[in-house]
Amino acid sequence: MSGIDRQDASGPPPTRWQPRLELHHRARPRTRGATHAPVWLLDLDNTLHDAVAHIMPRINRGMTEFIARELDLPQDEAARLRVQWWKRYGATLLGLAAHHPHIDLQRFLRESHAFPDMRQLVQRRGVLADVLRRLPGRRILFTNAPRHYAHDVVRALGLWPHLDGLVSIEAMRFAGRWQPKPSVPSLARAIAKLRVRPHDCVLVEDSPENLAAARELGVRTVLVSGYSWRGRAARPRAGRAGRIDLQVRSALDLPRARIHPRSFP
């Protein structure tokens, strides 16, 4: 599998492990008295940080400009296609793959997610690092974003020392097909690599659609509802009858919610 494997000019993140394209994790001592700890699968944009105001508009603009340039289209037509593919396939990348298989999708990801000024766009909060540190078990970043972008955001947030692995969109490919969230097979393969059972995992997301797919596998689900870039309030029903197990306003609420897979209804 090929993928984007670049480091920016500031070098690799200062941490005890070097994230790779494939899932990577390090051993963590067990919490005293615990039989086993959960595996947290953490989304990135609008889950660990607010991407609504500054980042998402630029990603959308970058995607539109790429489509216009590669397909020789006016900007308004490229924007219409981008939105159409996003609604139909769940990701603009999948629309490009379906209709224009000759397009270099890794170049699409690289050029549409270019943020040399990331540190000025992301609000670094020390309390978020403390929240992740307090979560028992492993913490895996599980994002549809490209690897280089995820590196840049997490570095700007100062979260590298508190994460145990990364699954980016480049790792969500199988048999030559891209399968980003909410792909159930892609999530199942990631969990298999971790050598745990689905119900030992907790997916923390801002997307109800992604959480609903995880529930099909038996993964415990937490909706972060504080950010809504989709233009609608993200407030589906939580609990036994709903698509999610728990809803919180912010990832900062996770420790106070005392979330553990075995503690859910």
N, C-alpha and C positions, 0 to 999 in steps of 0.2 A: 504494500500500500504506500502510495506517495502522499506527500502532504506539505503544508507550509511549515518550514523549519528554520525560521529566521529569528535572530535576536536583534533588538534595537541597539542604538549606539551606546546605551547605558549598560549593556552587558546583561548576563543572566541574573535572575533574582537572587538576592543574598539569603539562601536557605540551605538546609542540610541535604536536600534532594533536588535533583534537576528534573523538572517535568518533561515528559516525552509525549510524542503524538499518541502513542498507545496508553492505555490505562496503566498507571504506576502508583504504587502505594508502599508505605513503610510500616513496619511493625510499631504498634503503640502499646505501652503497658496497660494491662487491664485495670479498670477502676476497682479499688479494694472492695471486696464483697459482692461484685457483680459477676453473674454467670456468663454473660456475654453483653456486648454493647452494640448499639445500632450503627448502621452505616448511613450517613447523611448524604444524600444526593442533592446538591445545592445548585439551583439555577443562578445565573449571574445578573443579567440586565433586568431591572425592575423587581429584583428579589433581594440581592445584596446591596444594590445601589440604585439611585434614581437616574434612569437614562432618558426620561421623557423630554426634558426641556432642551438639552443641548446635543445629546448623542444620537438618538433615534432620527431626528430630522436630517442630520448629516449622513447617516447610513442610508436613509431613503433617497437622499439626493445623489449620493455616490452610486447607488444601484441604478437609478434613473439615467445618470450620465453614462454609465458603462453600457447599458442597454442601447441608448441612443447612438453611442459611438460605434459599437460592434455591429448593430443591425442597420445603421445608417437611417435613423428615424428622427423626426423632430422630438423635442423634449416632451411635449404634451402627450404624444402617442406612446413614447417610452414610459412615461409615468402611468398612463392607463394600463399598459401591459403589466407593469410591475404590480399594481394593485390587483389586477385581474388574476395573475398567477398566484399571488399571495392568498387571495380568497379561495381559489380553486384547489391549490395544492398544499397550502399551509406554509409555503416558503417560496420566495421568488426564485431561489436557486433551483428548486424542483421544476418550476415552469421552464426555466432556461434549459435544463437537462432534457425535458420532454420534447420541447419544440425546436431546440437548436443544439443538438448533441455535439456539434463541432466546437462549441464555445469552451474555452479553458475555464472551468469553474473555480479552480484554485486561484487563478488570476482575478476572477470576478470577486472572490472573497477578499483577496489581498487589497485590491484597489478600492472596493466599496467600504472597507473597514480600516482606512488609513487615518490615524489620529496622532500626528507628531506632538500635538499639544494636550495629550491625555491628562497630564497632571493638573492642567488648568481647568479641565472640564469635570473631573471627578472630585467629589467632596470626601476627603479622607477623615474618617471618624475613628478615634482610638477605641471607642466603646464597641464598635463592630468587631474589631480584632479580639477584644476581651470576650464578646459573646461567643465567637467561634471557639476560642480556647476553652470555654466552659462546657461546650457540648461534649458529652461522653461518646466514645467510639471514633470511627474514622469519618473524615469530612472530604467528600469528593466533589469537585466542581464538575457539573454535568450541564453543558451548555450547547446550544445550537450555533453559538458564535465561533468564528475561526480561532485557531490556536494562538496566532500572534496577537490578536485583539484581546483574547482572554488574558494572556500574559500581561499585556499593557495595563488593562483595567485592574487586575489583582495587584500588580506592582504599585500602581498609583494609590490603591486603597490600603496598602501595607498589610496584606493578608497572607502572603506566602508562608510564613512560619506556622500558620494555623490550618493549612490545607494539606491533605495527604495524597491528592491525585487530581488529575484533570482528564475529562473526556470532552473533547471538542468535536465540532461537526466533521472534521477530517477523519475522526475515528469511527464515525457512524456510517461506514460504507461496508457493503457486503456483496460479493459477487459482482463488483463493478457498479452497484447501485447505491445512490445516496439515500440514507434512511434516517433523517433527523427526527427529533421529537415532533409529534407524538407517536413515533413508530414503536409498537410493542416489541417486535423482534429485536430492534436495536437496544432497547432497554434491557431485555432479557439477556442479550449477549454481554452487556456491560456488567450486569449482576453476576453472571456466570464467571467472568474474569475475576471478580472480587471473592469468589468462592464462598458466597453466603446465600441464604434463601431470600426470596423476594420479601417475605413478611418481616425480615430483619432489617429492611431498608426503609428509609423515610425520604420521600421526594418533596422538596420544598420549592415551590414554583409560584409565579404570578399568573400562569396560564391554566384555566380550568380544563381546557382540552387536553393538555399534557398530563394533568393529574388524573383525568378520567381514564386515559390509556394505561397509566400506572396501576390504577385500581384493578384493571383486568388481570394483572399478574399477581395481585395480592400485596403490592407495595403500599405502605402507609403514606398518606398524602396530607400535605399542609399547604394551604393557599395563603400567600402574602398579598393582601388586597389593597395596600396603601397606594400603589401606583397603577394607573389604568391608562396606558397609551392606546388602547384599542377603541377609545371613545365611548366606553360603556362601563358602568359600575360592575366590578367583578365580585359578585356576592351570591354565588350558588349556595344551596343548602348544605350545611355540614352535619356530620353524624352518620348513623347507620344507614339511613335512607338516601343520603346524598352521594355526590361523586367525590367528596373530600372528607377526610377524617377530622380536620381541625382548620380553623381560619384564624389568622393573626393579622394585625395591621402592618407589622414590620418584622423583619428578621431579628430585630433587637428584642422581640417578645419571646423568642424561642426558649431561652432558659427559664423564664418565668412560667411558661406553659408546662414545664416539666415533661417534655415530649419524650416518650420512649415507645417503641413499637408495641410492647406488651401492655402499655397503659391505655391504649386506645380502646374505644367501645368495641 
